Amino acid sequence: MKDILVVEDHPLVAEATSQLLKQRFKDIDVVTVRTATDALRAIDETPRRWFRILLDLAMPGAFGLSLAKQIFDRELAPVCCVFSAGDRDVYVQQLRAWGFLGYLTKSMPVATLTARLDDVMRGIGVFPSTLQVHRLTRIRLTARQIETLEGVQRGLSSKQIAVQMKLAEGTVNNHMATLMQILHADNRSHAVAKAISLGLLDAATTQ
């Protein structure tokens, strides 16, 4: 028996996905969860149980790639395929860099989706073919850069962050300038939002 975890908060989509899987494949058991918390609980209770994980990114309790990053951290990316509404280029690039199995969109024709699910079940990587991805790079931030972003996330000024990190204020500003360049952000708040969406920063804000 192969266990499939469907992480999907929309009841109709979850049921349709479950039925499609059961019709296509024999000897499978489909478990559906509807929040990020329930998904992580199911994974943590029996981490090696899951043959495949089908993941909707837009889950209650998740933001951007935050849930995908937690799955990556648990070394389950190779059995996880995202099944989401859109195919944002930056998300697809990051998920491929993390070693996820695939990325399917809910707008696919049923026949195409069925064929791609067959590939996923066989362990064949499936990603949107229309994206012009010439070089896949995984964004890496240093501990100092992450600490700087966390300070901005909490609403601290450069001066306050500098005191906290025991750095010169100019050094903090240099960190932020570099971060905005790396993340292609227009300002400090945008840099924080981009970092959260890429799973590089926790969505929870510490007051």
N, C-alpha and C positions, 0 to 999 in steps of 0.2 A: 504494500500500500504506500503510495506517494502522497505526502501531505502538502497541500498548496495553501498559502496564506494570502487572502485577498484583503488588501487594506483600502477600503472604499467607504466613504460616509453616505453616499447617495443610495438609498435602499433599492431602487429599481435597477440602477447600474450594477450594484453588488449582486443582486439576484440574477440578472441577465448574464453577467460574467461567470458566476458560479454554474449556471445551467449550461452555458456554452462549453465550459471546461469539462463538465461531466458527460456531455454528449460526445465530445471529441476524444476523450481519453478514458481508458479503463483503469481500474485499480487506483483511483485517486480519492482523496478525502479533502474537501474544500472547507476551510475555516475562514469566516469573514469577520473583520473587526472594523469599527467605525470611528475610532479616534486614534491620535498618535500615541496616547498613553496606553490604550489597549493593545496596539500593535507592538510596542516595546515590551509590554508585559508578556504577551504571547511568545515573543522571540526570546526574552530572557529566561522564561520558565523552561523552555525546551529549545535551546539555540540550534541544535543539530537536527531537529525534527524536520525542518522545512526543505522540501525538494525545490520548490520555487516560491518566490514572494512577488506578487503583483501589487505595485505601490502607486496610489494616487498621491501626488505631492500636496494637493490642497486639502489637507485633513485638519479637523479641529485639533488645536494644540500644536500645529506645525506652521512654519513660515518659510516660504521659498524652498531651499534644499535642506532645511534643518533636520527633518526626519530621515532623509536620504543619508545625510552625514552621519547620523547616529547608527544607521544600518551599516554604513561603510566602516565605522569605528568598531563594530562588532564582527567585522570580517565576513559579512554576508552579501557583499556587493555582487560576487560572481553568480549568486542564485536569485538575484533581485532584478526584476524588470519594471521600470516605471510605466504606468498606464494612466496617462493624464490628458487634460483637455487641450493643452497647447504644446508646441514644440519650440520653446524659446531657445535660441541658439546657444546662449551662454550656459543654460542648464544642461543641454545635451553635451556640450563640450566637457563640462565639469564631471558629469556622470560617466562619460567614456573614460576620462582620465582616472576616475576612481575605480574603474574596472567593473562597472555595472553590466548586467547581461544585455540590457536593451532599453529602448524607449519607444513605446507605442502610443498613438494618439487615439482618442475616443471618436474622432471624426473620420477615421478610416472606414471604407466600405467593409461590410461584414465579411465578404469573401477574402479581402486582403488581410483583415484582422485575423481571421481564422488561420490563414497560411502563415502569418507572422507568429501566432501563438504556437503553431506546430514547431517552428524554428526554435522558439524560446524553450519549449519543453525538451527539445533535443540538445539544448545548450549552445545553440548558434546565436551569436550576437546580432541584434537587430536594432538599427538606429535609422532615423529619417534620412533618406537618400538625397533629399533636395537641399540639405544644408551644405554650404560651401565652406567646409572646415579644412583648411590647409595645414594647420599646425595645432595640435591639441596640447595645451599646457595646463598644468595644475597650478593654481595660484597658491603660493606659499607665503605666509606672513611670519615674521619673527615674533618672539615673545614680547619684545618691546613694542612692536607695532600693534599687537593685539591688546596689550595693556593700555596703549594710547587710545585705541578705539573704544575700549571699555570705559575709559574716563569720559570721552565725548558722549557715549551712550548714556552715562549717568548725569549728563548736563554740566560737567565741569569745564572750566575755562582752561586755556593752555597753561596759565600760571598755576592754577590749582593742580592740574595734572603733573606739572613739573615738580611741584612740592611733593606730591605723592610718590613720584618715581625717582625723586632726588636727582633731577636733571635740570639743566638750564632751560628756560622757557623757549629760547631759540631752537634748542634741540628738539623739543616737542613739536614746534612748528615745522621743523624739517621733516620729522616723522610723518606729520599730517600731509605735507606736500607730496611726499613719496607715496603715501597710501592713496591719495586721490589720483595719482598717476597710475598706480598699479590697478586700482579698481575702476578706473575711468569714471570717477565721480566728479560732480560739479562743485560740491562743497562738503563740509564736515558731516552734516546730517545724511547726505546722499551716500557718503563713504560707509557710514554705519549701516544704512539700509542695504547697500550692495553686499557688505560683508555678511550680514544676517541671511540674505537671500541665497548666498553661496555656501551657507553652512559653516562659515569661518568664525562666526560670533554667535553666542547664545542669544536667542530672541528676548529672554527675560531681562528686564532692566533692574539693576540694583539701585535702590534709592539711598 
